[in-house]
Amino acid sequence: MTPPETLELHPGEPPRASVVILHGLGADGTDFLPFADELDLAAVGPVRFVFPRAPVRPVTANGGHRMRAWYDIVEFGAKAGAAAEDEAGLRASFAAVHALLEREVARGIPASRIVLAGFSQGCAITLGAGLRYGQRLAGLVGMSGYLPLAGTTAGERHTANARTPVLLAHGTRDPVVGVARGQASHEALAALGQPVEWHDYPMEHSVCIEELREVERFLRRVLAPVT
């Protein structure tokens, strides 16, 4: 599998860690450049930020309009569920992200120094790909999304990432991915024994400064230099 094309922010010296951030439906890797600029990770050391770009594909819920998407969406809102999931598209993106993680490892960043993060569709791919990856990652961050293919997660989660810390954050007023779907994902992961924390904020389908600071705290913790 070929990794997706990427945009990258490189530190001025050899990186000691990588943070990979997956964008949402119809967006682009550039959307999270300001997010990365706001993170203070000086305590971690030099960090490379990697922003993969999803392939352009038709999206059913948007009338078949072609846009960047990690997988197809059949229907938006509360009616969307496991029965309508694009399993083939999800699994193809899991594999592409695994290839990207392998490339980071080949570039000298141990998997244990990589955090995979994502927003909305990117959150779904983060959780699906991260939990199935064969090397222990430093952490997973899921924003305004959900756990995809939830019924197969227990059987397909790799033992390497069964104890990887997960941060989930969501807006309580989210009209795109309802907060209940995020909460259900948190409960499903907790039931599997996954170390997972939940944070919600009075916002819609977006990112707020309080959330950014929580992500910053999480990254500092899971990427803390080994002494």
N, C-alpha and C positions, 0 to 999 in steps of 0.2 A: 504494500500500500504506500502511495506517495503522500508525504505530509502536505497539508494545505499551505498555500502561499501565506507569507507573514509580513507584517511590519514589526520593526524592533526598535527599542531604545537601549542603547549600549552605555554602560558606565565608562568613565575615563580610564579605567584599569581593569584587569581581568576579573570577571564576575565570580562571586562566591556562591551565588544562588540565582535561580530564574523564577519569575512569576509569569505564567501563561494565562492570558485573559481572553475568554471567548465571548464575542459579541452576541446580540440578540437578532431576531428576525428582521431582515431588511436593513440592518445597520452595517457597520464596517469596522475594521480594527481601529480606525482612527477615533472612533467614539470614546474609547477609554484612555486615550493619551492624556487628557486633562486629569483623569482619575489617578493615573500613575504619577503625574507631576505633583499631586497633592499629598502623596504618601511620604512620610518621613521614615525611611528605613536605614538611616545612617548607622544605627546600632547593629544592623545585620551585616554591613559591609557592602561592597559593590554588587548591585543587582541588575541583571538583564531582564527587561520586560519584553515579552513576545506577544504579539497581537495577531493571531491567525485570522484569515478571511475565509468565511464559508463560501462554497461554490454557489454560482447563480443557478437557480432552478425555479420551475413553476410552483406556485403555492396555491393549493386548492381553495383554501379559505379566503384568499384574495382574488378569486375569480381566475385563477391560473396565471396571474401576472408573475413574470420572472423577477426574482430578487435574490439577494444573498440569504441563504437559509441552510441551516445544518441538517434539516429534514423537512418533509412536507407537513403542513398543518391542514387537517381536513375541516375542522370547525373550531372557532374560538369560543371562549367563555365556559360557563358551568357545564354545558353539555359535553364538552370535550373530555375524553377519558381514555382509559386503556384500550377500549375496543377500537378507537379511532387512531391509535398510534401508528406512525409510519415506521414499523420495525426495521425494514430493510434500510431506510434512510438513516435511522438512528445508529444501526450497527455499522454502516459504512463510515459515519462520522466518528464513532468510537475508534475504529481501526485507523482512520486518518490521524486522530489525536494521539493514539499510541505511537504511530510512526513519528510524529512531531516530538513526543517525549523521548523516544529513542535517539532522535537527532540531537536533542539537548544533552543527553548522556554522552553521546559520541563527541560532542564539543567540549566535554570536560566537566559538566555539572552533574554530580551524582543525583540519582532520582530522589534521594533523601533530602536534597537541597532544592527541590522543585515544588512549587505550589501551583496547582491548577485551579483556575477560578473562571466564573462565567455568569452572565446576566441573561435571564429569561431562557430562550432556547440554549444559550451558552451554558446556563446553569444545568439544564437537563443533560447536556453532553458532558459537562464536568463531572457530574455524579455518576452517569452511566459509564463513561470511559475510565474515570479515576478509580472507582471501586473494582473495576475488572482488570486494571493494569497489573502486570506481573512483577513490578519492583515497588518497594515501599516509597511512597511520596511523602513530602513534608506535611502537606495539608491540602484540603479541598475547600473552596469558598463558593457557595451557591447563592446568587442574589435574584430574587423575584422569579423563581422557577419552581421546578418540581423534580421528583425522582421518576425517570422514565423506565418502562419495562419493569415496574415494581415487582410483578409476580415472579420474575426470574432472578431478581437481585440476590436473594439468599443463596441460590444454587450456583450463580455465576460470579459472585464476589470473590476476588482472589485473596487468598490468605495473607499475602504480602500487605494488603491495605485494609485488613479487617479491623485494625486498631488505629488507622490514620485519622487524625482529628478533622472534623468537618464543621464549618460555620455556615449556617443558613440565615439569611436575612430577607425580609419581605415587608411590603407596604400593606397596611390594614385596609386601605381603600383601593387596592389594585383591581381594576376592571378587566384586565387581560388574563392574568393568572391569579385567580382568586386566592386570598390568604388561606382559605381552608385547604386548598390543594398543597400549599407550602407546608402548612401544619401537619397534614397527613404524611407528607414525606419525612418530616422530622420524626414523627411518631414511628414510622416504618423503620427508619434507620436506628432509632433508639431501641426498638424491639429486637433488632439484630445484634445489639451490643456495640454498635458503632459509637465511638466518642463524638457526640454531636451537640452543638449549642444552637439555640434559636434566639433571634432578635427580630422584633417587628417595630415598625415606625408608622406614624400617621401620614402616609403619603400614598400616591397612586403607583403606577408602573414606572418607577424611576429609582434614582439613587439620591440619598441625602447626605449632608455633611456628618451627621451623627453615625450613619452607617459606615461611611468612609473611615471614620476614626476607629470604629470597632474592627473593621477589616485590618487597619493598620496595626492595632494592638495584637490581633491574631497572628499576622505575618511576623511581627517582632518576636512573638513567642515561639512559633513553630520553626522559624529560621534563625533562632538565637545561635550565635557562634558557639561551637563546642569548645569548652575550656578544659 
